[in-house]
Amino acid sequence: MTEANPKHILERINEEHSTIEMISARDIGSRAWGLNGPHSDYDIGIIYTESRNPNTIGTEQKTLKLGEYETDLIEFKAWSLKKFGEMMNNSNSSALLYAS
């Protein structure tokens, strides 16, 4: 059976990736805009940091690969805080959609 509970999967990611701290997680696809239908999947965006020390935030990887947690109903995009800031600075459409 395919797991379709984004909250449960986010909790698993948090437990299994103890070196990161999720700052934000939210719907970024059709559900975020109220355009989902009965068969819509979940598109979840995550902003994270690998350290609570502000002096090391820029040393983390730019994106977190979460393919092992994806199902046919849930997809993830995960950006480091630094990468997300760079994307916002460049008016990246993905970042702007996340922030809206």
Secondary structure by P-SEA (a helix, b strand, c coil): cccccaaaaaaaaaaaaccccccccccccccccccccccbbbbbbbbbbccccccccccccccccccccccccbbbbbbcaaaaaaaaaaccaaaaaaac
